[in-house]
Amino acid sequence: MKRIELSARSKTWWSIPLLIALMAGAVLAEDAAVSPGGSAAVKILPAVQTAAATKAMMLGAARAGKRIVAAGDHGIVLLSDDDGKSFRQAKSVPVRSTLTSVCFVDDKTGWAAGQWGVILATSDGGETWQLQRSDTTVDRPLFSVYFKDKSHGWAVGLWSLLLATRDGGKTWENVKLPPPPGGGKGDRNLLRIFASGKGTVLIAAEQGTILRSGDEGVTWNYVTTGTKGSFWTGIALKNGTLLVGGLRGTLYRSADDGKTWKEASSTAKESLTDFAETNGKILVVGLDGIVLVSADNGLTFTGKQRDDRVPFTALAVAENGQAVAFSKGGIVKDFPEEKKK
């Protein structure tokens, strides 16, 4: 593997998706074709079928009707049709680079995004995927993708990369964000995009920043939270409450559709990677085996650290309401631990 040198700026914010994408880029670069001029040109290669697929790192997970779909390292996509009891690898994925996010609007129609700016689409519930977009001229990874319906979607990534589509991903346009408050370039890393029940689109970003659009992505404004910690994940609860979480246990909550934010009560210091809402409770997981639970719509969180310190990366909620967890080592079989009692 070729050595990766992170810039001074990259070293300051410790985004798991970014570091993984950079490391995966070193692996993919070894598959590069050499042009007649002697320069290396990255090739997009399909994911390999492997018996070890269920042990691959998964970075994004979503429900597609009754099915759970997870995507991650080496372009591996996992599918479960029995509420997470068992998983199998998708039949065909056109990339073997890291996938960081997956989103479905119904039981068949979904998208995934990841390294090399790739965006994939599926129309059969994740069994097969088609490449909609990639940019191998620069490894500017996408960290999150969200669609409000079959036509309108967004993808976000490194250094304020924001893409939008109005035709289901057939074409994608770059959206230029305004400069942040106080001046400077619009270059914050955008880590998770999601929407409220009112249709407001939000982006959890670094430096304690949340970007908000109330007009379906036409215009955006920066909302400051008062913290400098990066937000890695976010969720809109069924009652309209919004939550974001991230670096060193940072948890913030909004009760006014993302206009203002207040810190939630939690003693966790471990970085948080994903949320889920199920059975009247909110779960949030993170690195070092941290699992937090809130029974009051995110006002307070309590939890514990697993003995195995498994680095959680993603959550999904099965049709039966059971939370299914993923980690750097693939599927977490004994989650939540209460299942064993």
Contacts in CASP RR format, 6 or more apart in sequence:
PFRMAT RR
TARGET T0000
AUTHOR 0000-0000-0000
METHOD contacts of the structure
MODEL  1
MKRIELSARSKTWWSIPLLIALMAGAVLAEDAAVSPGGSAAVKILPAVQT
AAATKAMMLGAARAGKRIVAAGDHGIVLLSDDDGKSFRQAKSVPVRSTLT
SVCFVDDKTGWAAGQWGVILATSDGGETWQLQRSDTTVDRPLFSVYFKDK
SHGWAVGLWSLLLATRDGGKTWENVKLPPPPGGGKGDRNLLRIFASGKGT
VLIAAEQGTILRSGDEGVTWNYVTTGTKGSFWTGIALKNGTLLVGGLRGT
LYRSADDGKTWKEASSTAKESLTDFAETNGKILVVGLDGIVLVSADNGLT
FTGKQRDDRVPFTALAVAENGQAVAFSKGGIVKDFPEEKKK
1 23 0 8 1.000
1 26 0 8 1.000
1 27 0 8 1.000
1 30 0 8 1.000
2 26 0 8 1.000
2 29 0 8 1.000
2 30 0 8 1.000
3 26 0 8 1.000
4 22 0 8 1.000
4 23 0 8 1.000
4 25 0 8 1.000
4 26 0 8 1.000
6 19 0 8 1.000
6 22 0 8 1.000
10 18 0 8 1.000
10 22 0 8 1.000
13 189 0 8 1.000
13 206 0 8 1.000
13 207 0 8 1.000
13 230 0 8 1.000
13 247 0 8 1.000
14 230 0 8 1.000
14 247 0 8 1.000
14 271 0 8 1.000
15 143 0 8 1.000
15 189 0 8 1.000
15 191 0 8 1.000
15 206 0 8 1.000
15 230 0 8 1.000
15 232 0 8 1.000
16 59 0 8 1.000
16 232 0 8 1.000
16 271 0 8 1.000
16 273 0 8 1.000
16 287 0 8 1.000
16 313 0 8 1.000
17 59 0 8 1.000
17 100 0 8 1.000
17 141 0 8 1.000
17 143 0 8 1.000
17 191 0 8 1.000
17 232 0 8 1.000
18 141 0 8 1.000
18 143 0 8 1.000
18 158 0 8 1.000
18 189 0 8 1.000
20 57 0 8 1.000
20 59 0 8 1.000
20 73 0 8 1.000
20 98 0 8 1.000
20 100 0 8 1.000
21 97 0 8 1.000
21 98 0 8 1.000
21 100 0 8 1.000
21 114 0 8 1.000
21 115 0 8 1.000
21 139 0 8 1.000
21 141 0 8 1.000
22 139 0 8 1.000
24 73 0 8 1.000
24 74 0 8 1.000
24 97 0 8 1.000
24 98 0 8 1.000
24 115 0 8 1.000
25 97 0 8 1.000
25 98 0 8 1.000
25 115 0 8 1.000
25 116 0 8 1.000
25 139 0 8 1.000
28 42 0 8 1.000
28 45 0 8 1.000
28 96 0 8 1.000
28 97 0 8 1.000
28 115 0 8 1.000
28 116 0 8 1.000
29 40 0 8 1.000
29 42 0 8 1.000
31 42 0 8 1.000
31 43 0 8 1.000
31 45 0 8 1.000
32 40 0 8 1.000
32 41 0 8 1.000
32 42 0 8 1.000
32 43 0 8 1.000
33 40 0 8 1.000
33 41 0 8 1.000
33 43 0 8 1.000
34 40 0 8 1.000
34 41 0 8 1.000
35 41 0 8 1.000
41 136 0 8 1.000
42 116 0 8 1.000
42 136 0 8 1.000
43 136 0 8 1.000
44 94 0 8 1.000
44 95 0 8 1.000
44 97 0 8 1.000
44 116 0 8 1.000
44 118 0 8 1.000
44 131 0 8 1.000
44 134 0 8 1.000
44 136 0 8 1.000
45 95 0 8 1.000
45 96 0 8 1.000
46 92 0 8 1.000
46 93 0 8 1.000
46 94 0 8 1.000
46 95 0 8 1.000
46 96 0 8 1.000
47 74 0 8 1.000
47 75 0 8 1.000
47 76 0 8 1.000
47 77 0 8 1.000
47 90 0 8 1.000
47 93 0 8 1.000
47 94 0 8 1.000
47 95 0 8 1.000
47 96 0 8 1.000
48 74 0 8 1.000
48 96 0 8 1.000
49 89 0 8 1.000
50 56 0 8 1.000
50 74 0 8 1.000
50 76 0 8 1.000
50 89 0 8 1.000
53 76 0 8 1.000
53 78 0 8 1.000
53 87 0 8 1.000
53 88 0 8 1.000
53 89 0 8 1.000
54 78 0 8 1.000
54 87 0 8 1.000
54 330 0 8 1.000
54 331 0 8 1.000
55 329 0 8 1.000
55 330 0 8 1.000
55 331 0 8 1.000
56 72 0 8 1.000
56 73 0 8 1.000
56 74 0 8 1.000
56 76 0 8 1.000
56 78 0 8 1.000
56 329 0 8 1.000
56 330 0 8 1.000
57 72 0 8 1.000
57 73 0 8 1.000
57 313 0 8 1.000
57 326 0 8 1.000
57 327 0 8 1.000
57 328 0 8 1.000
57 329 0 8 1.000
57 330 0 8 1.000
58 70 0 8 1.000
58 71 0 8 1.000
58 72 0 8 1.000
58 73 0 8 1.000
58 76 0 8 1.000
58 78 0 8 1.000
58 313 0 8 1.000
58 314 0 8 1.000
58 326 0 8 1.000
58 327 0 8 1.000
58 330 0 8 1.000
58 331 0 8 1.000
59 71 0 8 1.000
59 72 0 8 1.000
59 73 0 8 1.000
59 98 0 8 1.000
59 99 0 8 1.000
59 100 0 8 1.000
59 101 0 8 1.000
59 313 0 8 1.000
59 314 0 8 1.000
59 326 0 8 1.000
60 70 0 8 1.000
60 71 0 8 1.000
60 72 0 8 1.000
60 99 0 8 1.000
60 100 0 8 1.000
60 101 0 8 1.000
60 102 0 8 1.000
60 274 0 8 1.000
60 313 0 8 1.000
60 314 0 8 1.000
60 326 0 8 1.000
61 68 0 8 1.000
61 69 0 8 1.000
61 70 0 8 1.000
61 71 0 8 1.000
61 102 0 8 1.000
61 274 0 8 1.000
61 314 0 8 1.000
61 315 0 8 1.000
61 316 0 8 1.000
61 324 0 8 1.000
61 326 0 8 1.000
62 68 0 8 1.000
62 69 0 8 1.000
62 70 0 8 1.000
62 102 0 8 1.000
62 103 0 8 1.000
62 104 0 8 1.000
62 316 0 8 1.000
63 69 0 8 1.000
63 104 0 8 1.000
63 316 0 8 1.000
63 317 0 8 1.000
63 318 0 8 1.000
63 319 0 8 1.000
64 104 0 8 1.000
64 106 0 8 1.000
64 107 0 8 1.000
64 108 0 8 1.000
64 110 0 8 1.000
64 125 0 8 1.000
64 126 0 8 1.000
65 104 0 8 1.000
65 106 0 8 1.000
65 107 0 8 1.000
65 319 0 8 1.000
66 81 0 8 1.000
66 107 0 8 1.000
66 319 0 8 1.000
67 79 0 8 1.000
67 80 0 8 1.000
67 81 0 8 1.000
67 107 0 8 1.000
67 125 0 8 1.000
67 126 0 8 1.000
68 79 0 8 1.000
68 80 0 8 1.000
68 83 0 8 1.000
68 84 0 8 1.000
68 87 0 8 1.000
68 316 0 8 1.000
68 318 0 8 1.000
68 324 0 8 1.000
69 77 0 8 1.000
69 78 0 8 1.000
69 79 0 8 1.000
69 102 0 8 1.000
69 104 0 8 1.000
69 125 0 8 1.000
69 126 0 8 1.000
70 77 0 8 1.000
70 78 0 8 1.000
70 87 0 8 1.000
70 102 0 8 1.000
70 314 0 8 1.000
70 316 0 8 1.000
70 326 0 8 1.000
70 331 0 8 1.000
71 77 0 8 1.000
71 78 0 8 1.000
71 99 0 8 1.000
71 100 0 8 1.000
71 101 0 8 1.000
71 102 0 8 1.000
71 112 0 8 1.000
72 98 0 8 1.000
72 99 0 8 1.000
72 100 0 8 1.000
73 98 0 8 1.000
73 99 0 8 1.000
74 96 0 8 1.000
74 97 0 8 1.000
74 98 0 8 1.000
75 93 0 8 1.000
75 95 0 8 1.000
75 96 0 8 1.000
75 97 0 8 1.000
75 98 0 8 1.000
75 99 0 8 1.000
76 89 0 8 1.000
76 90 0 8 1.000
76 93 0 8 1.000
76 99 0 8 1.000
77 89 0 8 1.000
77 90 0 8 1.000
77 93 0 8 1.000
77 99 0 8 1.000
77 102 0 8 1.000
77 112 0 8 1.000
77 126 0 8 1.000
77 129 0 8 1.000
78 87 0 8 1.000
78 88 0 8 1.000
78 89 0 8 1.000
78 90 0 8 1.000
78 331 0 8 1.000
79 87 0 8 1.000
79 88 0 8 1.000
79 89 0 8 1.000
79 90 0 8 1.000
79 125 0 8 1.000
79 126 0 8 1.000
79 127 0 8 1.000
80 86 0 8 1.000
80 87 0 8 1.000
80 88 0 8 1.000
80 318 0 8 1.000
80 324 0 8 1.000
83 318 0 8 1.000
83 319 0 8 1.000
83 320 0 8 1.000
83 321 0 8 1.000
83 322 0 8 1.000
83 324 0 8 1.000
84 318 0 8 1.000
84 322 0 8 1.000
84 324 0 8 1.000
84 331 0 8 1.000
87 331 0 8 1.000
90 126 0 8 1.000
90 127 0 8 1.000
90 128 0 8 1.000
90 129 0 8 1.000
91 127 0 8 1.000
91 128 0 8 1.000
92 127 0 8 1.000
92 128 0 8 1.000
92 129 0 8 1.000
93 120 0 8 1.000
93 128 0 8 1.000
93 129 0 8 1.000
94 120 0 8 1.000
94 129 0 8 1.000
94 130 0 8 1.000
94 131 0 8 1.000
95 116 0 8 1.000
95 118 0 8 1.000
95 120 0 8 1.000
95 131 0 8 1.000
95 134 0 8 1.000
97 114 0 8 1.000
97 115 0 8 1.000
97 116 0 8 1.000
97 118 0 8 1.000
98 114 0 8 1.000
98 115 0 8 1.000
98 141 0 8 1.000
99 112 0 8 1.000
99 113 0 8 1.000
99 114 0 8 1.000
99 115 0 8 1.000
99 118 0 8 1.000
99 120 0 8 1.000
100 113 0 8 1.000
100 114 0 8 1.000
100 115 0 8 1.000
100 141 0 8 1.000
100 142 0 8 1.000
100 143 0 8 1.000
100 144 0 8 1.000
101 112 0 8 1.000
101 113 0 8 1.000
101 114 0 8 1.000
101 142 0 8 1.000
101 143 0 8 1.000
101 144 0 8 1.000
101 145 0 8 1.000
101 155 0 8 1.000
102 110 0 8 1.000
102 111 0 8 1.000
102 112 0 8 1.000
102 145 0 8 1.000
103 110 0 8 1.000
103 111 0 8 1.000
103 112 0 8 1.000
103 145 0 8 1.000
103 146 0 8 1.000
103 147 0 8 1.000
104 110 0 8 1.000
104 111 0 8 1.000
104 125 0 8 1.000
105 147 0 8 1.000
105 148 0 8 1.000
105 149 0 8 1.000
105 150 0 8 1.000
106 150 0 8 1.000
107 125 0 8 1.000
108 122 0 8 1.000
108 123 0 8 1.000
108 124 0 8 1.000
108 125 0 8 1.000
109 121 0 8 1.000
109 122 0 8 1.000
109 123 0 8 1.000
109 125 0 8 1.000
109 150 0 8 1.000
110 121 0 8 1.000
110 122 0 8 1.000
110 123 0 8 1.000
110 125 0 8 1.000
110 126 0 8 1.000
110 147 0 8 1.000
111 119 0 8 1.000
111 120 0 8 1.000
111 121 0 8 1.000
111 122 0 8 1.000
111 132 0 8 1.000
111 145 0 8 1.000
111 147 0 8 1.000
111 153 0 8 1.000
111 155 0 8 1.000
111 169 0 8 1.000
112 119 0 8 1.000
112 120 0 8 1.000
112 122 0 8 1.000
112 129 0 8 1.000
112 145 0 8 1.000
113 119 0 8 1.000
113 120 0 8 1.000
113 142 0 8 1.000
113 143 0 8 1.000
113 144 0 8 1.000
113 145 0 8 1.000
113 155 0 8 1.000
114 141 0 8 1.000
114 142 0 8 1.000
114 143 0 8 1.000
115 139 0 8 1.000
115 141 0 8 1.000
115 142 0 8 1.000
116 134 0 8 1.000
116 135 0 8 1.000
116 136 0 8 1.000
116 139 0 8 1.000
116 141 0 8 1.000
117 133 0 8 1.000
117 134 0 8 1.000
117 135 0 8 1.000
117 140 0 8 1.000
117 141 0 8 1.000
117 142 0 8 1.000
117 155 0 8 1.000
117 161 0 8 1.000
118 131 0 8 1.000
118 133 0 8 1.000
118 134 0 8 1.000
118 142 0 8 1.000
119 131 0 8 1.000
119 132 0 8 1.000
119 133 0 8 1.000
119 134 0 8 1.000
119 142 0 8 1.000
119 145 0 8 1.000
119 155 0 8 1.000
119 163 0 8 1.000
119 169 0 8 1.000
119 172 0 8 1.000
120 129 0 8 1.000
120 130 0 8 1.000
120 131 0 8 1.000
120 132 0 8 1.000
121 129 0 8 1.000
121 130 0 8 1.000
121 132 0 8 1.000
121 168 0 8 1.000
121 169 0 8 1.000
122 128 0 8 1.000
122 129 0 8 1.000
122 130 0 8 1.000
132 169 0 8 1.000
132 170 0 8 1.000
132 172 0 8 1.000
133 163 0 8 1.000
133 169 0 8 1.000
133 172 0 8 1.000
140 157 0 8 1.000
140 158 0 8 1.000
140 159 0 8 1.000
140 161 0 8 1.000
141 157 0 8 1.000
141 158 0 8 1.000
142 155 0 8 1.000
142 156 0 8 1.000
142 157 0 8 1.000
142 158 0 8 1.000
142 161 0 8 1.000
142 163 0 8 1.000
143 156 0 8 1.000
143 157 0 8 1.000
143 158 0 8 1.000
143 189 0 8 1.000
143 190 0 8 1.000
143 191 0 8 1.000
143 192 0 8 1.000
144 155 0 8 1.000
144 156 0 8 1.000
144 157 0 8 1.000
144 190 0 8 1.000
144 191 0 8 1.000
144 192 0 8 1.000
144 193 0 8 1.000
144 194 0 8 1.000
144 203 0 8 1.000
145 153 0 8 1.000
145 154 0 8 1.000
145 155 0 8 1.000
145 156 0 8 1.000
145 193 0 8 1.000
146 153 0 8 1.000
146 154 0 8 1.000
146 155 0 8 1.000
146 193 0 8 1.000
146 194 0 8 1.000
146 195 0 8 1.000
146 201 0 8 1.000
147 153 0 8 1.000
147 154 0 8 1.000
147 168 0 8 1.000
148 195 0 8 1.000
148 199 0 8 1.000
148 201 0 8 1.000
148 216 0 8 1.000
150 168 0 8 1.000
151 165 0 8 1.000
151 166 0 8 1.000
151 167 0 8 1.000
151 168 0 8 1.000
152 164 0 8 1.000
152 165 0 8 1.000
152 166 0 8 1.000
152 168 0 8 1.000
152 216 0 8 1.000
153 164 0 8 1.000
153 165 0 8 1.000
153 166 0 8 1.000
153 168 0 8 1.000
153 169 0 8 1.000
154 162 0 8 1.000
154 163 0 8 1.000
154 164 0 8 1.000
154 165 0 8 1.000
154 175 0 8 1.000
154 193 0 8 1.000
154 201 0 8 1.000
154 217 0 8 1.000
155 161 0 8 1.000
155 162 0 8 1.000
155 163 0 8 1.000
155 172 0 8 1.000
155 193 0 8 1.000
156 162 0 8 1.000
156 163 0 8 1.000
156 190 0 8 1.000
156 191 0 8 1.000
156 192 0 8 1.000
156 193 0 8 1.000
156 203 0 8 1.000
157 189 0 8 1.000
157 190 0 8 1.000
157 191 0 8 1.000
158 189 0 8 1.000
159 187 0 8 1.000
159 188 0 8 1.000
159 189 0 8 1.000
160 177 0 8 1.000
160 185 0 8 1.000
160 186 0 8 1.000
160 187 0 8 1.000
160 188 0 8 1.000
160 189 0 8 1.000
160 190 0 8 1.000
161 174 0 8 1.000
161 190 0 8 1.000
162 174 0 8 1.000
162 175 0 8 1.000
162 177 0 8 1.000
162 190 0 8 1.000
162 203 0 8 1.000
162 220 0 8 1.000
163 172 0 8 1.000
163 173 0 8 1.000
163 174 0 8 1.000
163 175 0 8 1.000
164 172 0 8 1.000
164 173 0 8 1.000
164 175 0 8 1.000
164 217 0 8 1.000
165 171 0 8 1.000
165 172 0 8 1.000
165 173 0 8 1.000
175 217 0 8 1.000
175 220 0 8 1.000
177 186 0 8 1.000
177 211 0 8 1.000
177 220 0 8 1.000
178 186 0 8 1.000
178 220 0 8 1.000
178 221 0 8 1.000
178 222 0 8 1.000
179 185 0 8 1.000
179 186 0 8 1.000
180 186 0 8 1.000
180 188 0 8 1.000
180 209 0 8 1.000
180 222 0 8 1.000
181 222 0 8 1.000
181 224 0 8 1.000
188 205 0 8 1.000
188 206 0 8 1.000
188 207 0 8 1.000
188 209 0 8 1.000
189 205 0 8 1.000
189 206 0 8 1.000
189 230 0 8 1.000
190 203 0 8 1.000
190 204 0 8 1.000
190 205 0 8 1.000
190 211 0 8 1.000
191 203 0 8 1.000
191 204 0 8 1.000
191 205 0 8 1.000
191 206 0 8 1.000
191 230 0 8 1.000
191 231 0 8 1.000
191 232 0 8 1.000
191 233 0 8 1.000
192 203 0 8 1.000
192 204 0 8 1.000
192 231 0 8 1.000
192 232 0 8 1.000
192 233 0 8 1.000
192 234 0 8 1.000
192 244 0 8 1.000
193 201 0 8 1.000
193 202 0 8 1.000
193 203 0 8 1.000
193 204 0 8 1.000
194 201 0 8 1.000
194 202 0 8 1.000
194 204 0 8 1.000
194 234 0 8 1.000
194 235 0 8 1.000
194 236 0 8 1.000
195 201 0 8 1.000
195 202 0 8 1.000
195 236 0 8 1.000
196 202 0 8 1.000
196 236 0 8 1.000
196 240 0 8 1.000
196 242 0 8 1.000
196 257 0 8 1.000
196 258 0 8 1.000
197 236 0 8 1.000
197 240 0 8 1.000
198 240 0 8 1.000
198 257 0 8 1.000
199 214 0 8 1.000
199 216 0 8 1.000
200 212 0 8 1.000
200 213 0 8 1.000
200 214 0 8 1.000
200 257 0 8 1.000
200 258 0 8 1.000
201 212 0 8 1.000
201 213 0 8 1.000
201 214 0 8 1.000
201 216 0 8 1.000
201 217 0 8 1.000
202 210 0 8 1.000
202 211 0 8 1.000
202 212 0 8 1.000
202 213 0 8 1.000
202 234 0 8 1.000
202 236 0 8 1.000
202 242 0 8 1.000
202 258 0 8 1.000
203 210 0 8 1.000
203 211 0 8 1.000
203 212 0 8 1.000
203 220 0 8 1.000
204 210 0 8 1.000
204 231 0 8 1.000
204 232 0 8 1.000
204 233 0 8 1.000
204 234 0 8 1.000
204 244 0 8 1.000
204 245 0 8 1.000
204 246 0 8 1.000
205 211 0 8 1.000
205 230 0 8 1.000
205 231 0 8 1.000
206 229 0 8 1.000
206 230 0 8 1.000
206 231 0 8 1.000
207 228 0 8 1.000
207 229 0 8 1.000
207 230 0 8 1.000
208 224 0 8 1.000
208 225 0 8 1.000
208 226 0 8 1.000
208 227 0 8 1.000
208 228 0 8 1.000
208 229 0 8 1.000
208 230 0 8 1.000
208 231 0 8 1.000
208 250 0 8 1.000
209 222 0 8 1.000
209 223 0 8 1.000
209 224 0 8 1.000
209 225 0 8 1.000
209 231 0 8 1.000
210 222 0 8 1.000
210 223 0 8 1.000
210 225 0 8 1.000
210 231 0 8 1.000
210 244 0 8 1.000
210 258 0 8 1.000
210 261 0 8 1.000
211 220 0 8 1.000
211 221 0 8 1.000
211 222 0 8 1.000
211 223 0 8 1.000
212 220 0 8 1.000
212 221 0 8 1.000
212 222 0 8 1.000
212 223 0 8 1.000
212 258 0 8 1.000
212 259 0 8 1.000
213 219 0 8 1.000
213 220 0 8 1.000
213 221 0 8 1.000
223 258 0 8 1.000
223 259 0 8 1.000
223 260 0 8 1.000
223 261 0 8 1.000
225 244 0 8 1.000
225 252 0 8 1.000
225 261 0 8 1.000
225 263 0 8 1.000
227 250 0 8 1.000
227 252 0 8 1.000
227 263 0 8 1.000
229 246 0 8 1.000
229 247 0 8 1.000
229 248 0 8 1.000
229 250 0 8 1.000
230 246 0 8 1.000
230 247 0 8 1.000
230 250 0 8 1.000
231 244 0 8 1.000
231 245 0 8 1.000
231 246 0 8 1.000
231 247 0 8 1.000
231 250 0 8 1.000
231 252 0 8 1.000
232 245 0 8 1.000
232 246 0 8 1.000
232 247 0 8 1.000
232 271 0 8 1.000
232 272 0 8 1.000
232 273 0 8 1.000
233 244 0 8 1.000
233 245 0 8 1.000
233 246 0 8 1.000
233 272 0 8 1.000
233 273 0 8 1.000
233 274 0 8 1.000
233 275 0 8 1.000
233 284 0 8 1.000
234 242 0 8 1.000
234 243 0 8 1.000
234 244 0 8 1.000
234 245 0 8 1.000
234 275 0 8 1.000
235 242 0 8 1.000
235 243 0 8 1.000
235 275 0 8 1.000
235 276 0 8 1.000
235 277 0 8 1.000
235 282 0 8 1.000
236 242 0 8 1.000
237 243 0 8 1.000
237 277 0 8 1.000
237 282 0 8 1.000
237 297 0 8 1.000
237 298 0 8 1.000
238 277 0 8 1.000
239 297 0 8 1.000
240 255 0 8 1.000
240 257 0 8 1.000
241 253 0 8 1.000
241 254 0 8 1.000
241 255 0 8 1.000
241 297 0 8 1.000
241 298 0 8 1.000
242 253 0 8 1.000
242 254 0 8 1.000
242 255 0 8 1.000
242 257 0 8 1.000
242 258 0 8 1.000
243 251 0 8 1.000
243 252 0 8 1.000
243 253 0 8 1.000
243 254 0 8 1.000
243 264 0 8 1.000
243 275 0 8 1.000
243 282 0 8 1.000
243 284 0 8 1.000
243 298 0 8 1.000
244 250 0 8 1.000
244 251 0 8 1.000
244 252 0 8 1.000
244 261 0 8 1.000
245 251 0 8 1.000
245 252 0 8 1.000
245 272 0 8 1.000
245 275 0 8 1.000
245 284 0 8 1.000
246 271 0 8 1.000
246 272 0 8 1.000
246 273 0 8 1.000
247 271 0 8 1.000
248 269 0 8 1.000
248 270 0 8 1.000
248 271 0 8 1.000
249 266 0 8 1.000
249 268 0 8 1.000
249 269 0 8 1.000
249 270 0 8 1.000
249 271 0 8 1.000
249 272 0 8 1.000
249 290 0 8 1.000
250 263 0 8 1.000
250 272 0 8 1.000
251 263 0 8 1.000
251 264 0 8 1.000
251 266 0 8 1.000
251 268 0 8 1.000
251 272 0 8 1.000
251 284 0 8 1.000
251 298 0 8 1.000
251 301 0 8 1.000
252 261 0 8 1.000
252 262 0 8 1.000
252 263 0 8 1.000
252 264 0 8 1.000
253 261 0 8 1.000
253 262 0 8 1.000
253 263 0 8 1.000
253 264 0 8 1.000
253 298 0 8 1.000
253 299 0 8 1.000
254 260 0 8 1.000
254 261 0 8 1.000
254 262 0 8 1.000
264 294 0 8 1.000
264 298 0 8 1.000
264 299 0 8 1.000
264 300 0 8 1.000
264 301 0 8 1.000
265 299 0 8 1.000
265 300 0 8 1.000
265 301 0 8 1.000
266 292 0 8 1.000
266 300 0 8 1.000
266 301 0 8 1.000
266 302 0 8 1.000
268 290 0 8 1.000
268 292 0 8 1.000
268 301 0 8 1.000
268 303 0 8 1.000
270 286 0 8 1.000
270 287 0 8 1.000
270 288 0 8 1.000
270 289 0 8 1.000
270 290 0 8 1.000
270 305 0 8 1.000
271 286 0 8 1.000
271 287 0 8 1.000
272 284 0 8 1.000
272 285 0 8 1.000
272 286 0 8 1.000
272 290 0 8 1.000
272 292 0 8 1.000
273 285 0 8 1.000
273 286 0 8 1.000
273 287 0 8 1.000
273 312 0 8 1.000
273 313 0 8 1.000
273 314 0 8 1.000
274 284 0 8 1.000
274 285 0 8 1.000
274 286 0 8 1.000
274 312 0 8 1.000
274 313 0 8 1.000
274 314 0 8 1.000
274 315 0 8 1.000
275 282 0 8 1.000
275 283 0 8 1.000
275 284 0 8 1.000
275 315 0 8 1.000
276 282 0 8 1.000
276 283 0 8 1.000
276 284 0 8 1.000
276 315 0 8 1.000
276 316 0 8 1.000
276 317 0 8 1.000
276 323 0 8 1.000
277 283 0 8 1.000
277 317 0 8 1.000
278 317 0 8 1.000
278 321 0 8 1.000
278 322 0 8 1.000
278 323 0 8 1.000
279 321 0 8 1.000
280 295 0 8 1.000
281 293 0 8 1.000
281 294 0 8 1.000
281 295 0 8 1.000
282 293 0 8 1.000
282 294 0 8 1.000
282 297 0 8 1.000
282 298 0 8 1.000
282 301 0 8 1.000
283 291 0 8 1.000
283 292 0 8 1.000
283 293 0 8 1.000
283 315 0 8 1.000
283 323 0 8 1.000
283 336 0 8 1.000
284 291 0 8 1.000
284 292 0 8 1.000
284 294 0 8 1.000
284 301 0 8 1.000
285 291 0 8 1.000
285 292 0 8 1.000
285 312 0 8 1.000
285 315 0 8 1.000
285 325 0 8 1.000
286 311 0 8 1.000
286 312 0 8 1.000
286 313 0 8 1.000
287 311 0 8 1.000
287 312 0 8 1.000
288 305 0 8 1.000
288 309 0 8 1.000
288 311 0 8 1.000
289 305 0 8 1.000
289 306 0 8 1.000
289 308 0 8 1.000
289 309 0 8 1.000
289 310 0 8 1.000
289 311 0 8 1.000
289 312 0 8 1.000
290 303 0 8 1.000
290 304 0 8 1.000
290 305 0 8 1.000
290 306 0 8 1.000
290 312 0 8 1.000
291 303 0 8 1.000
291 304 0 8 1.000
291 305 0 8 1.000
291 306 0 8 1.000
291 312 0 8 1.000
291 335 0 8 1.000
291 336 0 8 1.000
292 301 0 8 1.000
292 302 0 8 1.000
292 303 0 8 1.000
293 301 0 8 1.000
293 302 0 8 1.000
293 303 0 8 1.000
294 300 0 8 1.000
294 301 0 8 1.000
294 302 0 8 1.000
306 337 0 8 1.000
310 327 0 8 1.000
310 328 0 8 1.000
310 329 0 8 1.000
310 332 0 8 1.000
311 327 0 8 1.000
311 328 0 8 1.000
311 329 0 8 1.000
312 325 0 8 1.000
312 326 0 8 1.000
312 327 0 8 1.000
312 332 0 8 1.000
313 326 0 8 1.000
313 327 0 8 1.000
313 328 0 8 1.000
314 325 0 8 1.000
314 326 0 8 1.000
315 323 0 8 1.000
315 324 0 8 1.000
315 325 0 8 1.000
315 326 0 8 1.000
316 323 0 8 1.000
316 324 0 8 1.000
316 326 0 8 1.000
317 323 0 8 1.000
317 324 0 8 1.000
318 324 0 8 1.000
322 339 0 8 1.000
323 335 0 8 1.000
323 336 0 8 1.000
324 331 0 8 1.000
324 335 0 8 1.000
325 331 0 8 1.000
325 332 0 8 1.000
325 335 0 8 1.000
325 336 0 8 1.000
326 332 0 8 1.000
334 340 0 8 1.000
END
